[in-house]
Amino acid sequence: MGEFELIRNFFAAAPCAQGGEGVALGIGDDCALLAVPLGEQLAISTDTLVAGVHFADPCDPFLLGQRSLAVAVSDLAAMGATPVAFTLALTLPTVTADWLDAYARGLNVMAQSCGVALIGGDTTRGPLSFTMTVFGRVPAGQALTRSRAQPGDLLCVGGELGNAAGALPLVLGQRAADAGIADPLLRHYWSPQPQLALGQALRGRATAALDISDGLLADCGHIALASKVGIQVERSKLPLAAALVAFLGQTGAEDAALSGGDDYVLAFTLPPVELPRLLADGWPIHVVGQVVAGQGVVLVDADGHDITPKTRGYQHFRETP
């Protein structure tokens, strides 16, 4: 099967590739064309997933299709952007029709769930990997960034933490668990739901935001650095799922929440006055710490003692000991 036949059969005909609001020209030309409304800015992010590094290989291609797009769209959520479109650069060791069909179906399910259109990309032969570039739009001057946190702000997260890290032993076949425990953890790993609506609700309210991909402590470090502030995370306030605690125990679940990756839950700083209104609107917000004067991230226990671990989260270029 040639490149153009592959694109035509598995991607160009998918419902998510039929354009949408903001897409002036999609698949089929040398470039796609996007229309950005007056008074809005284009938000752009690129993510690469590599087999054996970011996901187990082999794995279910349908689930992989969902996950590979979700982790990229989550960056738009972190900026408070509305999704518009994405491109896919797909590298395959071999071309297998059944595998491609399942992957494309999973990709389409997530694309339609997020309201984002496939507008182009590339295919080539090599080790299995995916590079997604996502495009969103946000009112000018309202994008959420990492650089405006202020001492006195609350540190908040948009949901339970650690579920994807808890699922990893199940994904790798290292452990087993009853369906009541395994299913919610695996669902969070393979089908994370970008918190797009929450990100948009935080525009004009949150002072800084990002999505948690490398662990709460590591990612909060990015906010602390960009905003030139200190951040205190309170271990006793971590929101944990019952399934995660049942699988890993209380201490293991807390460790997964602090240093495990792939949550794709929003972490953000918020002036205290904004919290009651957001809670009244029903957003699943949990306060897990605060912004203070200083620099860096500190983990404290219920008594306020510093218990910061040496290892804080996933690092893409850290060598394996």
Contacts in CASP RR format, 6 or more apart in sequence:
PFRMAT RR
TARGET T0000
AUTHOR 0000-0000-0000
METHOD contacts of the structure
MODEL  1
MGEFELIRNFFAAAPCAQGGEGVALGIGDDCALLAVPLGEQLAISTDTLV
AGVHFADPCDPFLLGQRSLAVAVSDLAAMGATPVAFTLALTLPTVTADWL
DAYARGLNVMAQSCGVALIGGDTTRGPLSFTMTVFGRVPAGQALTRSRAQ
PGDLLCVGGELGNAAGALPLVLGQRAADAGIADPLLRHYWSPQPQLALGQ
ALRGRATAALDISDGLLADCGHIALASKVGIQVERSKLPLAAALVAFLGQ
TGAEDAALSGGDDYVLAFTLPPVELPRLLADGWPIHVVGQVVAGQGVVLV
DADGHDITPKTRGYQHFRETP
1 9 0 8 1.000
1 95 0 8 1.000
1 97 0 8 1.000
2 95 0 8 1.000
3 123 0 8 1.000
3 124 0 8 1.000
6 95 0 8 1.000
6 100 0 8 1.000
6 123 0 8 1.000
7 27 0 8 1.000
7 123 0 8 1.000
9 100 0 8 1.000
10 100 0 8 1.000
10 101 0 8 1.000
10 103 0 8 1.000
10 104 0 8 1.000
11 17 0 8 1.000
11 27 0 8 1.000
11 88 0 8 1.000
11 104 0 8 1.000
11 107 0 8 1.000
11 118 0 8 1.000
11 120 0 8 1.000
12 27 0 8 1.000
12 28 0 8 1.000
14 104 0 8 1.000
14 107 0 8 1.000
14 108 0 8 1.000
14 111 0 8 1.000
14 118 0 8 1.000
15 108 0 8 1.000
15 112 0 8 1.000
16 107 0 8 1.000
16 108 0 8 1.000
16 111 0 8 1.000
16 112 0 8 1.000
16 116 0 8 1.000
16 117 0 8 1.000
16 118 0 8 1.000
17 26 0 8 1.000
17 27 0 8 1.000
17 117 0 8 1.000
17 118 0 8 1.000
17 119 0 8 1.000
17 120 0 8 1.000
18 117 0 8 1.000
19 26 0 8 1.000
19 85 0 8 1.000
19 117 0 8 1.000
19 119 0 8 1.000
20 117 0 8 1.000
21 84 0 8 1.000
22 34 0 8 1.000
22 35 0 8 1.000
22 36 0 8 1.000
22 84 0 8 1.000
22 85 0 8 1.000
22 137 0 8 1.000
23 32 0 8 1.000
23 33 0 8 1.000
23 34 0 8 1.000
23 35 0 8 1.000
23 84 0 8 1.000
23 85 0 8 1.000
23 117 0 8 1.000
23 119 0 8 1.000
24 33 0 8 1.000
24 34 0 8 1.000
24 35 0 8 1.000
25 31 0 8 1.000
25 32 0 8 1.000
25 33 0 8 1.000
25 119 0 8 1.000
26 32 0 8 1.000
26 33 0 8 1.000
26 85 0 8 1.000
26 117 0 8 1.000
26 119 0 8 1.000
26 120 0 8 1.000
27 118 0 8 1.000
27 119 0 8 1.000
27 120 0 8 1.000
28 120 0 8 1.000
32 85 0 8 1.000
32 87 0 8 1.000
32 119 0 8 1.000
32 120 0 8 1.000
34 42 0 8 1.000
34 84 0 8 1.000
34 85 0 8 1.000
34 119 0 8 1.000
34 135 0 8 1.000
36 42 0 8 1.000
36 137 0 8 1.000
37 137 0 8 1.000
39 139 0 8 1.000
39 140 0 8 1.000
40 137 0 8 1.000
40 138 0 8 1.000
40 139 0 8 1.000
40 140 0 8 1.000
41 137 0 8 1.000
41 138 0 8 1.000
41 139 0 8 1.000
41 140 0 8 1.000
41 141 0 8 1.000
41 143 0 8 1.000
42 135 0 8 1.000
42 136 0 8 1.000
42 137 0 8 1.000
43 76 0 8 1.000
43 79 0 8 1.000
43 80 0 8 1.000
43 81 0 8 1.000
43 135 0 8 1.000
43 136 0 8 1.000
43 137 0 8 1.000
43 138 0 8 1.000
43 143 0 8 1.000
44 133 0 8 1.000
44 134 0 8 1.000
44 135 0 8 1.000
44 136 0 8 1.000
45 72 0 8 1.000
45 75 0 8 1.000
45 76 0 8 1.000
45 79 0 8 1.000
45 133 0 8 1.000
45 134 0 8 1.000
46 72 0 8 1.000
46 131 0 8 1.000
46 132 0 8 1.000
46 133 0 8 1.000
46 134 0 8 1.000
47 71 0 8 1.000
47 72 0 8 1.000
47 75 0 8 1.000
47 131 0 8 1.000
47 132 0 8 1.000
47 134 0 8 1.000
48 54 0 8 1.000
48 129 0 8 1.000
48 130 0 8 1.000
48 131 0 8 1.000
48 132 0 8 1.000
49 55 0 8 1.000
49 67 0 8 1.000
49 68 0 8 1.000
49 71 0 8 1.000
49 129 0 8 1.000
49 130 0 8 1.000
49 131 0 8 1.000
49 132 0 8 1.000
50 127 0 8 1.000
50 128 0 8 1.000
50 129 0 8 1.000
51 57 0 8 1.000
51 127 0 8 1.000
51 128 0 8 1.000
51 129 0 8 1.000
55 64 0 8 1.000
55 67 0 8 1.000
55 68 0 8 1.000
56 171 0 8 1.000
56 172 0 8 1.000
57 128 0 8 1.000
59 171 0 8 1.000
60 102 0 8 1.000
60 190 0 8 1.000
61 99 0 8 1.000
61 100 0 8 1.000
61 102 0 8 1.000
61 103 0 8 1.000
61 106 0 8 1.000
62 102 0 8 1.000
62 103 0 8 1.000
62 105 0 8 1.000
62 106 0 8 1.000
63 106 0 8 1.000
63 190 0 8 1.000
63 191 0 8 1.000
64 103 0 8 1.000
64 106 0 8 1.000
64 190 0 8 1.000
65 103 0 8 1.000
65 104 0 8 1.000
65 106 0 8 1.000
65 107 0 8 1.000
65 110 0 8 1.000
66 106 0 8 1.000
66 107 0 8 1.000
66 109 0 8 1.000
66 110 0 8 1.000
66 190 0 8 1.000
66 191 0 8 1.000
67 110 0 8 1.000
67 189 0 8 1.000
67 190 0 8 1.000
67 191 0 8 1.000
67 192 0 8 1.000
68 107 0 8 1.000
68 130 0 8 1.000
68 132 0 8 1.000
69 86 0 8 1.000
69 107 0 8 1.000
69 110 0 8 1.000
69 111 0 8 1.000
69 114 0 8 1.000
69 116 0 8 1.000
69 132 0 8 1.000
70 110 0 8 1.000
70 114 0 8 1.000
70 191 0 8 1.000
70 192 0 8 1.000
70 193 0 8 1.000
70 194 0 8 1.000
70 264 0 8 1.000
71 132 0 8 1.000
71 192 0 8 1.000
71 213 0 8 1.000
71 262 0 8 1.000
71 264 0 8 1.000
72 86 0 8 1.000
72 132 0 8 1.000
72 133 0 8 1.000
72 134 0 8 1.000
73 83 0 8 1.000
73 86 0 8 1.000
73 110 0 8 1.000
73 114 0 8 1.000
73 116 0 8 1.000
73 134 0 8 1.000
73 194 0 8 1.000
73 196 0 8 1.000
74 192 0 8 1.000
74 194 0 8 1.000
74 195 0 8 1.000
74 211 0 8 1.000
74 213 0 8 1.000
74 264 0 8 1.000
75 134 0 8 1.000
75 211 0 8 1.000
76 82 0 8 1.000
76 83 0 8 1.000
76 134 0 8 1.000
76 136 0 8 1.000
76 194 0 8 1.000
76 196 0 8 1.000
77 194 0 8 1.000
77 195 0 8 1.000
77 196 0 8 1.000
77 198 0 8 1.000
77 199 0 8 1.000
77 211 0 8 1.000
77 266 0 8 1.000
78 144 0 8 1.000
78 199 0 8 1.000
78 209 0 8 1.000
78 210 0 8 1.000
78 211 0 8 1.000
78 266 0 8 1.000
79 138 0 8 1.000
79 143 0 8 1.000
79 144 0 8 1.000
79 145 0 8 1.000
79 199 0 8 1.000
79 209 0 8 1.000
80 138 0 8 1.000
80 142 0 8 1.000
80 143 0 8 1.000
80 144 0 8 1.000
80 196 0 8 1.000
80 199 0 8 1.000
80 200 0 8 1.000
80 202 0 8 1.000
80 203 0 8 1.000
80 209 0 8 1.000
81 136 0 8 1.000
81 137 0 8 1.000
81 138 0 8 1.000
81 143 0 8 1.000
81 200 0 8 1.000
82 136 0 8 1.000
82 137 0 8 1.000
82 138 0 8 1.000
82 196 0 8 1.000
82 200 0 8 1.000
83 114 0 8 1.000
83 115 0 8 1.000
83 116 0 8 1.000
83 134 0 8 1.000
83 135 0 8 1.000
83 136 0 8 1.000
83 196 0 8 1.000
84 116 0 8 1.000
84 117 0 8 1.000
84 135 0 8 1.000
84 136 0 8 1.000
84 137 0 8 1.000
85 116 0 8 1.000
85 117 0 8 1.000
85 118 0 8 1.000
85 119 0 8 1.000
85 134 0 8 1.000
85 135 0 8 1.000
85 136 0 8 1.000
86 111 0 8 1.000
86 116 0 8 1.000
86 117 0 8 1.000
86 118 0 8 1.000
86 119 0 8 1.000
86 132 0 8 1.000
86 133 0 8 1.000
86 134 0 8 1.000
86 135 0 8 1.000
87 118 0 8 1.000
87 119 0 8 1.000
87 120 0 8 1.000
87 121 0 8 1.000
87 132 0 8 1.000
87 133 0 8 1.000
88 107 0 8 1.000
88 118 0 8 1.000
88 120 0 8 1.000
88 121 0 8 1.000
88 122 0 8 1.000
88 130 0 8 1.000
88 131 0 8 1.000
88 132 0 8 1.000
89 121 0 8 1.000
89 122 0 8 1.000
89 123 0 8 1.000
89 124 0 8 1.000
89 130 0 8 1.000
89 131 0 8 1.000
89 132 0 8 1.000
89 133 0 8 1.000
90 121 0 8 1.000
90 122 0 8 1.000
90 123 0 8 1.000
90 124 0 8 1.000
90 130 0 8 1.000
91 123 0 8 1.000
91 124 0 8 1.000
91 125 0 8 1.000
91 126 0 8 1.000
91 127 0 8 1.000
91 128 0 8 1.000
91 129 0 8 1.000
91 130 0 8 1.000
92 123 0 8 1.000
92 124 0 8 1.000
92 125 0 8 1.000
92 126 0 8 1.000
92 128 0 8 1.000
93 125 0 8 1.000
93 126 0 8 1.000
93 127 0 8 1.000
93 128 0 8 1.000
107 118 0 8 1.000
110 191 0 8 1.000
111 117 0 8 1.000
111 118 0 8 1.000
113 193 0 8 1.000
114 194 0 8 1.000
114 196 0 8 1.000
116 134 0 8 1.000
138 203 0 8 1.000
139 203 0 8 1.000
142 203 0 8 1.000
142 204 0 8 1.000
143 203 0 8 1.000
144 199 0 8 1.000
144 202 0 8 1.000
144 203 0 8 1.000
144 206 0 8 1.000
144 208 0 8 1.000
144 209 0 8 1.000
144 268 0 8 1.000
145 208 0 8 1.000
145 209 0 8 1.000
145 226 0 8 1.000
146 208 0 8 1.000
146 209 0 8 1.000
146 210 0 8 1.000
146 222 0 8 1.000
146 223 0 8 1.000
146 226 0 8 1.000
146 227 0 8 1.000
147 208 0 8 1.000
147 226 0 8 1.000
147 227 0 8 1.000
148 207 0 8 1.000
148 208 0 8 1.000
148 227 0 8 1.000
149 207 0 8 1.000
149 208 0 8 1.000
149 223 0 8 1.000
149 224 0 8 1.000
149 227 0 8 1.000
149 229 0 8 1.000
149 231 0 8 1.000
149 269 0 8 1.000
149 291 0 8 1.000
150 207 0 8 1.000
150 227 0 8 1.000
150 229 0 8 1.000
150 269 0 8 1.000
150 271 0 8 1.000
150 291 0 8 1.000
151 229 0 8 1.000
151 230 0 8 1.000
151 291 0 8 1.000
151 292 0 8 1.000
151 293 0 8 1.000
151 294 0 8 1.000
152 271 0 8 1.000
152 272 0 8 1.000
152 290 0 8 1.000
152 291 0 8 1.000
152 292 0 8 1.000
153 207 0 8 1.000
153 208 0 8 1.000
153 269 0 8 1.000
153 270 0 8 1.000
153 271 0 8 1.000
153 272 0 8 1.000
153 290 0 8 1.000
153 291 0 8 1.000
154 269 0 8 1.000
154 270 0 8 1.000
154 271 0 8 1.000
154 272 0 8 1.000
154 275 0 8 1.000
154 287 0 8 1.000
154 289 0 8 1.000
154 290 0 8 1.000
154 291 0 8 1.000
155 220 0 8 1.000
155 231 0 8 1.000
155 232 0 8 1.000
155 233 0 8 1.000
155 267 0 8 1.000
155 268 0 8 1.000
155 269 0 8 1.000
155 287 0 8 1.000
155 288 0 8 1.000
155 289 0 8 1.000
155 290 0 8 1.000
155 291 0 8 1.000
156 267 0 8 1.000
156 268 0 8 1.000
156 269 0 8 1.000
156 270 0 8 1.000
156 275 0 8 1.000
156 285 0 8 1.000
156 286 0 8 1.000
156 287 0 8 1.000
156 288 0 8 1.000
157 212 0 8 1.000
157 216 0 8 1.000
157 239 0 8 1.000
157 265 0 8 1.000
157 266 0 8 1.000
157 267 0 8 1.000
157 268 0 8 1.000
157 285 0 8 1.000
157 286 0 8 1.000
157 288 0 8 1.000
158 195 0 8 1.000
158 198 0 8 1.000
158 265 0 8 1.000
158 266 0 8 1.000
158 267 0 8 1.000
158 268 0 8 1.000
158 283 0 8 1.000
158 284 0 8 1.000
158 285 0 8 1.000
158 286 0 8 1.000
159 239 0 8 1.000
159 265 0 8 1.000
159 284 0 8 1.000
159 285 0 8 1.000
159 286 0 8 1.000
160 239 0 8 1.000
160 240 0 8 1.000
160 241 0 8 1.000
160 244 0 8 1.000
160 265 0 8 1.000
161 212 0 8 1.000
161 216 0 8 1.000
161 238 0 8 1.000
161 239 0 8 1.000
161 240 0 8 1.000
161 256 0 8 1.000
161 257 0 8 1.000
161 258 0 8 1.000
161 263 0 8 1.000
161 265 0 8 1.000
162 240 0 8 1.000
162 241 0 8 1.000
162 244 0 8 1.000
162 253 0 8 1.000
162 256 0 8 1.000
162 257 0 8 1.000
162 260 0 8 1.000
162 261 0 8 1.000
162 263 0 8 1.000
163 184 0 8 1.000
163 185 0 8 1.000
163 188 0 8 1.000
163 189 0 8 1.000
163 241 0 8 1.000
163 243 0 8 1.000
163 244 0 8 1.000
163 256 0 8 1.000
163 263 0 8 1.000
164 185 0 8 1.000
164 188 0 8 1.000
164 189 0 8 1.000
164 192 0 8 1.000
164 260 0 8 1.000
164 261 0 8 1.000
164 262 0 8 1.000
164 263 0 8 1.000
164 264 0 8 1.000
165 215 0 8 1.000
165 256 0 8 1.000
165 257 0 8 1.000
165 259 0 8 1.000
165 260 0 8 1.000
165 261 0 8 1.000
165 262 0 8 1.000
165 263 0 8 1.000
166 185 0 8 1.000
166 189 0 8 1.000
166 244 0 8 1.000
166 247 0 8 1.000
166 248 0 8 1.000
166 253 0 8 1.000
166 256 0 8 1.000
166 260 0 8 1.000
167 182 0 8 1.000
167 185 0 8 1.000
167 186 0 8 1.000
167 188 0 8 1.000
167 189 0 8 1.000
168 189 0 8 1.000
169 175 0 8 1.000
170 176 0 8 1.000
170 177 0 8 1.000
170 182 0 8 1.000
170 185 0 8 1.000
170 186 0 8 1.000
171 186 0 8 1.000
171 189 0 8 1.000
176 182 0 8 1.000
177 185 0 8 1.000
177 247 0 8 1.000
180 243 0 8 1.000
181 243 0 8 1.000
181 246 0 8 1.000
181 247 0 8 1.000
182 243 0 8 1.000
182 247 0 8 1.000
184 241 0 8 1.000
184 243 0 8 1.000
185 241 0 8 1.000
185 243 0 8 1.000
185 244 0 8 1.000
185 247 0 8 1.000
188 263 0 8 1.000
189 262 0 8 1.000
192 262 0 8 1.000
192 263 0 8 1.000
192 264 0 8 1.000
193 264 0 8 1.000
194 211 0 8 1.000
194 264 0 8 1.000
195 211 0 8 1.000
195 264 0 8 1.000
195 265 0 8 1.000
195 266 0 8 1.000
198 266 0 8 1.000
198 283 0 8 1.000
199 206 0 8 1.000
199 209 0 8 1.000
199 266 0 8 1.000
201 278 0 8 1.000
201 281 0 8 1.000
201 283 0 8 1.000
202 209 0 8 1.000
202 266 0 8 1.000
202 268 0 8 1.000
202 270 0 8 1.000
202 278 0 8 1.000
205 270 0 8 1.000
205 271 0 8 1.000
205 274 0 8 1.000
205 278 0 8 1.000
206 268 0 8 1.000
206 269 0 8 1.000
206 270 0 8 1.000
206 274 0 8 1.000
207 227 0 8 1.000
207 268 0 8 1.000
207 269 0 8 1.000
207 270 0 8 1.000
207 271 0 8 1.000
208 223 0 8 1.000
208 226 0 8 1.000
208 227 0 8 1.000
208 268 0 8 1.000
208 269 0 8 1.000
209 266 0 8 1.000
209 267 0 8 1.000
209 268 0 8 1.000
209 269 0 8 1.000
210 219 0 8 1.000
210 222 0 8 1.000
210 223 0 8 1.000
210 266 0 8 1.000
210 267 0 8 1.000
210 268 0 8 1.000
211 219 0 8 1.000
211 263 0 8 1.000
211 264 0 8 1.000
211 265 0 8 1.000
211 266 0 8 1.000
211 267 0 8 1.000
212 219 0 8 1.000
212 261 0 8 1.000
212 263 0 8 1.000
212 264 0 8 1.000
212 265 0 8 1.000
212 266 0 8 1.000
212 267 0 8 1.000
213 219 0 8 1.000
213 261 0 8 1.000
213 262 0 8 1.000
213 263 0 8 1.000
213 264 0 8 1.000
213 314 0 8 1.000
214 260 0 8 1.000
214 261 0 8 1.000
214 313 0 8 1.000
214 314 0 8 1.000
214 315 0 8 1.000
215 258 0 8 1.000
215 259 0 8 1.000
215 260 0 8 1.000
215 261 0 8 1.000
215 263 0 8 1.000
215 312 0 8 1.000
215 313 0 8 1.000
215 314 0 8 1.000
216 233 0 8 1.000
216 238 0 8 1.000
216 257 0 8 1.000
216 258 0 8 1.000
216 259 0 8 1.000
216 260 0 8 1.000
216 263 0 8 1.000
216 267 0 8 1.000
216 288 0 8 1.000
217 233 0 8 1.000
217 258 0 8 1.000
217 259 0 8 1.000
217 297 0 8 1.000
217 299 0 8 1.000
217 308 0 8 1.000
217 309 0 8 1.000
217 312 0 8 1.000
217 313 0 8 1.000
218 259 0 8 1.000
218 312 0 8 1.000
218 313 0 8 1.000
218 314 0 8 1.000
218 315 0 8 1.000
219 267 0 8 1.000
220 231 0 8 1.000
220 233 0 8 1.000
220 267 0 8 1.000
220 297 0 8 1.000
221 231 0 8 1.000
221 296 0 8 1.000
221 297 0 8 1.000
221 312 0 8 1.000
223 229 0 8 1.000
223 231 0 8 1.000
223 267 0 8 1.000
223 269 0 8 1.000
224 230 0 8 1.000
224 231 0 8 1.000
224 295 0 8 1.000
224 296 0 8 1.000
224 297 0 8 1.000
225 295 0 8 1.000
225 296 0 8 1.000
227 269 0 8 1.000
227 291 0 8 1.000
228 294 0 8 1.000
228 295 0 8 1.000
229 291 0 8 1.000
229 292 0 8 1.000
229 293 0 8 1.000
229 294 0 8 1.000
229 295 0 8 1.000
229 296 0 8 1.000
230 291 0 8 1.000
230 292 0 8 1.000
230 293 0 8 1.000
230 294 0 8 1.000
230 295 0 8 1.000
230 296 0 8 1.000
230 297 0 8 1.000
230 298 0 8 1.000
231 269 0 8 1.000
231 289 0 8 1.000
231 290 0 8 1.000
231 291 0 8 1.000
231 292 0 8 1.000
231 296 0 8 1.000
231 297 0 8 1.000
231 298 0 8 1.000
232 289 0 8 1.000
232 290 0 8 1.000
232 291 0 8 1.000
232 292 0 8 1.000
232 297 0 8 1.000
232 298 0 8 1.000
232 299 0 8 1.000
232 300 0 8 1.000
233 258 0 8 1.000
233 288 0 8 1.000
233 289 0 8 1.000
233 297 0 8 1.000
233 298 0 8 1.000
233 299 0 8 1.000
233 300 0 8 1.000
234 288 0 8 1.000
234 289 0 8 1.000
234 300 0 8 1.000
234 301 0 8 1.000
234 302 0 8 1.000
234 304 0 8 1.000
235 254 0 8 1.000
235 258 0 8 1.000
235 299 0 8 1.000
235 300 0 8 1.000
235 301 0 8 1.000
235 302 0 8 1.000
235 307 0 8 1.000
236 301 0 8 1.000
236 302 0 8 1.000
237 286 0 8 1.000
237 287 0 8 1.000
237 288 0 8 1.000
237 289 0 8 1.000
238 254 0 8 1.000
238 257 0 8 1.000
238 258 0 8 1.000
238 288 0 8 1.000
239 257 0 8 1.000
239 286 0 8 1.000
239 288 0 8 1.000
240 250 0 8 1.000
240 253 0 8 1.000
240 254 0 8 1.000
240 257 0 8 1.000
241 253 0 8 1.000
244 253 0 8 1.000
244 256 0 8 1.000
244 257 0 8 1.000
245 253 0 8 1.000
247 253 0 8 1.000
248 255 0 8 1.000
248 256 0 8 1.000
258 299 0 8 1.000
258 309 0 8 1.000
258 312 0 8 1.000
259 309 0 8 1.000
259 311 0 8 1.000
259 312 0 8 1.000
259 313 0 8 1.000
259 314 0 8 1.000
260 313 0 8 1.000
260 314 0 8 1.000
261 313 0 8 1.000
261 314 0 8 1.000
269 291 0 8 1.000
270 278 0 8 1.000
270 285 0 8 1.000
275 285 0 8 1.000
275 287 0 8 1.000
278 285 0 8 1.000
279 285 0 8 1.000
297 308 0 8 1.000
297 312 0 8 1.000
298 306 0 8 1.000
298 308 0 8 1.000
299 306 0 8 1.000
299 307 0 8 1.000
299 308 0 8 1.000
299 309 0 8 1.000
300 306 0 8 1.000
300 307 0 8 1.000
301 307 0 8 1.000
END
